[in-house]
Amino acid sequence: MLNHSDYIKLNKPFYTRDTVTVAKELLCKYIFKKHGKSFLCGKIVETEAYLGDEDPACHAFRKITKRNEPMFESGGIAYVYFIYGNYYCFNVVTEKQGIGSAVLIRGVEPVDGIQAMKKNRGVIKKDYELSNGPSKFCLAFNIDKKDNWEDLTKDRIFISKYRKKESITVSVAKRIGIKEGADLPYRYFIKDNPYVTKHKLNKEIITEITL
């Protein structure tokens, strides 16, 4: 059981900064989601940045739609969208109102509430398959359309930092599963973490940084 006093919830100013900075600094932060009287918790190990009107892979590129409307709010809310007719993806909205940028949470390492996550996911062959991908993470945490627009500074879904600094090596690579903007180096993941999405591009590291 986690000691919640060891964690500090991220505030609004954390999210309203530039998207690339937020995408990097969300790594090694902890996402919490209310589950009954307790919480599911996982360490964020992989993110992707999507940069509004300057990024052709971003949902908010060029115009506001009913689907992407949450992205144009001020940073610190959830943008949850439906893909492939069966799955959800969870994004953290960033920057100031009207920008249309967000960070996709792509990989999460389970920390607490793991048995509930396994029940949500069903049968998995390997432990790392529980949440090593954006839709797997949403399934494990029971995230769906009801969580769209959720205020991440409140108490139902939120992200916290550990009080003691954790140093990590971050790999920078191309984003996965897109056609437009595929060469942009906007995917960030904790080096050698097993809960990072398994993909051939993991071997094509553009650079590494230490946080």
C-alpha positions in Angstrom: 0.0 0.0 0.0 1.4 3.4 -1.0 2.0 6.1 1.5 0.3 9.0 -0.1 2.3 11.5 1.9 5.3 10.5 -0.2 3.7 12.1 -3.3 3.0 15.7 -4.3 0.2 16.4 -6.7 1.2 18.3 -9.8 -0.4 21.8 -10.0 -1.8 23.8 -12.9 1.4 25.7 -13.8 3.2 22.3 -14.4 0.8 21.6 -17.3 0.6 25.0 -18.9 4.2 25.0 -20.0 5.4 24.1 -23.5 4.4 20.6 -24.5 7.8 19.1 -25.1 9.0 20.0 -21.6 5.8 18.6 -20.0 6.2 15.4 -22.1 9.7 14.8 -20.8 8.9 15.8 -17.2 5.9 13.6 -17.0 8.3 10.6 -17.1 8.8 9.1 -13.6 5.7 10.9 -12.4 2.8 8.8 -10.9 -0.7 8.7 -12.2 -3.5 7.9 -9.7 -7.1 7.0 -10.5 -9.8 6.5 -8.0 -10.9 2.9 -7.6 -13.5 2.3 -5.0 -12.1 3.5 -1.7 -8.5 3.3 -2.9 -6.5 4.2 -6.0 -4.8 2.6 -8.9 -1.3 3.9 -9.4 1.4 3.6 -12.0 4.7 5.3 -12.9 4.6 7.0 -16.3 7.5 5.6 -18.4 6.6 6.6 -22.0 5.0 9.8 -23.5 4.5 11.4 -26.9 4.1 15.2 -27.5 1.6 16.6 -29.9 2.0 20.2 -30.7 -1.1 21.9 -31.9 -1.2 23.8 -35.2 2.5 23.2 -36.0 2.2 19.4 -35.8 0.4 17.5 -38.6 0.0 14.4 -36.5 -1.9 16.4 -33.7 -5.6 16.0 -33.5 -5.9 19.8 -33.1 -4.0 20.5 -36.3 -5.6 23.5 -38.1 -9.1 23.4 -36.5 -11.3 22.8 -33.5 -13.8 19.9 -33.8 -16.2 18.2 -31.4 -13.7 15.5 -30.8 -10.6 17.6 -30.1 -12.3 20.4 -28.2 -10.7 19.5 -24.8 -7.2 20.1 -26.3 -8.0 23.8 -26.6 -8.6 24.3 -22.9 -5.9 25.4 -20.5 -3.4 22.7 -19.6 -4.2 20.2 -16.8 -7.3 18.4 -18.1 -7.7 15.0 -19.7 -8.3 14.4 -23.4 -9.6 10.9 -23.9 -10.3 9.7 -27.4 -11.6 6.4 -29.0 -9.6 4.5 -31.6 -10.0 1.4 -33.8 -13.6 1.1 -32.7 -12.7 -0.5 -29.4 -9.9 1.3 -27.4 -9.2 4.6 -25.7 -6.1 6.7 -25.4 -5.4 9.1 -22.5 -3.8 12.5 -23.0 -2.7 15.3 -20.8 -3.7 18.8 -22.2 -0.8 21.3 -22.1 -0.1 25.0 -22.6 -2.5 27.9 -22.6 -6.1 28.0 -23.7 -6.5 28.0 -27.4 -3.2 26.2 -28.3 -4.5 22.7 -28.9 -1.5 20.7 -27.6 -1.3 17.5 -25.4 0.9 14.7 -24.2 -0.2 11.1 -24.9 0.5 8.7 -22.0 1.9 5.7 -23.9 3.4 3.4 -21.2 2.8 3.0 -17.5 4.6 0.8 -14.9 2.0 -0.5 -12.4 2.7 0.4 -8.8 -0.4 -0.1 -6.7 -3.8 -1.8 -7.3 -2.2 -4.3 -9.6 -4.7 -7.1 -9.0 -7.5 -4.7 -10.0 -5.6 -3.8 -13.1 -5.2 -7.4 -14.1 -8.9 -8.0 -13.6 -9.6 -5.0 -15.8 -7.2 -6.3 -18.5 -8.2 -9.9 -18.5 -5.7 -12.6 -19.5 -2.1 -11.4 -20.2 0.9 -13.6 -20.9 3.6 -11.4 -19.4 3.4 -8.9 -16.6 4.8 -6.0 -18.7 1.9 -6.5 -21.1 -0.5 -5.1 -18.5 0.2 -1.5 -19.5 3.0 -1.3 -22.1 0.9 0.7 -24.6 -1.6 3.6 -24.5 -4.8 1.4 -24.9 -3.5 -1.3 -22.5 -2.9 1.4 -19.9 -6.5 2.7 -20.4 -7.9 -0.8 -20.0 -5.9 -1.5 -16.9 -7.0 1.8 -15.3 -10.5 1.5 -16.6 -10.2 4.8 -18.4 -12.8 5.6 -21.1 -15.0 8.5 -22.4 -16.3 9.3 -18.9 -12.8 10.5 -18.1 -12.7 13.0 -21.0 -12.4 16.6 -19.7 -11.4 15.4 -16.2 -9.6 18.1 -14.2 -6.2 16.6 -13.3 -5.7 19.0 -10.4 -8.7 17.4 -8.6 -9.0 14.1 -6.7 -10.4 11.5 -9.2 -7.6 11.3 -11.7 -4.3 13.1 -11.0 -0.6 13.0 -11.4 2.0 13.3 -8.6 5.7 13.5 -8.2 7.6 11.5 -5.6 9.1 13.6 -2.9 12.6 12.1 -3.4 14.1 12.9 -6.8 14.5 9.9 -9.0 17.2 10.2 -11.7 16.4 8.6 -15.0 17.9 8.3 -18.5 15.4 9.3 -21.2 15.5 8.0 -24.7 14.2 10.3 -27.5 12.7 8.7 -30.6 10.2 9.0 -33.3 6.5 8.7 -32.5 4.6 5.4 -33.3 1.6 4.7 -35.4 1.3 7.9 -37.4 1.9 9.0 -41.0 2.1 12.8 -40.8 4.9 14.2 -38.7 6.5 10.7 -38.3 10.1 12.0 -38.3 9.6 14.4 -35.5 11.5 13.4 -32.3 8.6 13.7 -29.9 8.5 10.3 -28.1 10.2 10.0 -24.8 10.7 6.9 -22.6 12.7 5.7 -19.7 15.6 3.7 -21.0 15.3 -0.1 -20.6 12.0 0.0 -18.8 9.9 -3.1 -19.7 6.6 -1.2 -19.7 7.6 0.9 -22.7 5.7 0.0 -25.9 7.5 -2.8 -27.8 8.4 -1.4 -31.2 11.2 -1.6 -33.7 11.7 2.2 -33.4 12.9 1.6 -29.8 16.3 0.7 -31.3 16.4 3.9 -33.4 17.3 6.3 -30.6 17.8 9.9 -31.7 19.5 11.0 -28.4 19.5 10.3 -24.7 19.1 12.8 -21.9 19.3 12.6 -18.1 16.6 14.0 -15.9 
